Amino acid sequence: MMLGELQTLALSGLPAVMVDALTLAVAARAQEKAPGHYALQGEDVFMNVMQFATQGPEQKKAELHAQYIDIQLLLAGEERIFFGVAGSARDCEELHSAEDYQLCGRIDGEQSVVLKAGMFAIFMPGEPHKPGCIVESGGEIKKVVVKLRASLLNA
């Protein structure tokens, strides 16, 4: 898991392909888009814009991915994301290969981070994460999840 802020993206030390993916989402004016799926570079880089109320962590399952890196950029509100290192997901359900996700009941050694507007968290394939959780009390958030094909890191 990597954490950063848009305002210091140029100083983040992230691989260029990750910086480019975030830059594409910002240039596409994600904050002005309605919830939905938007292509940025075909199926290699795309974004899902979401708007919803945060929930208690007990109401949510962790997710993990195999083919895509998840870049979760918070546009409005605040959210807690619970996460773990690769290999820490437990009680996992069936892998949905076509949609590149798997849901899991718990995370061993679970950690959490609070995102405020303008912050992003990056989850590599195999790293379980449970986004959209309440910080202190429930609230509405708007976010964009930029999906970056992991193989592009090696290109």
HELIX and SHEET records of a PDB file:
HELIX    1   1 LEU A    6  LEU A   11  5                                   6    
HELIX    2   2 ALA A   16  ALA A   27  1                                  12    
HELIX    3   3 ALA A   30  GLU A   32  5                                   3    
HELIX    4   4 PRO A   57  GLN A   59  5                                   3    
HELIX    5   5 ALA A  150  ASN A  154  5                                   5    
SHEET    1   A 6 MET A   2  GLU A   5  0                                        
SHEET    2   A 6 MET A 119  PHE A 123 -1                                        
SHEET    3   A 6 TYR A  68  ALA A  76 -1                                        
SHEET    4   A 6 GLU A 140  ARG A 149 -1                                        
SHEET    5   A 6 VAL A  45  ALA A  53 -1                                        
SHEET    6   A 6 GLY A  36  GLN A  41 -1                                        
SHEET    1   B 3 ALA A  62  LEU A  64  0                                        
SHEET    2   B 3 GLN A 102  ILE A 107 -1                                        
SHEET    3   B 3 ALA A  89  CYS A  92 -1                                        
SHEET    1   C 3 GLN A 111  LYS A 116  0                                        
SHEET    2   C 3 GLU A  78  PHE A  83 -1                                        
SHEET    3   C 3 HIS A 129  CYS A 133 -1                                        
END                                                                             
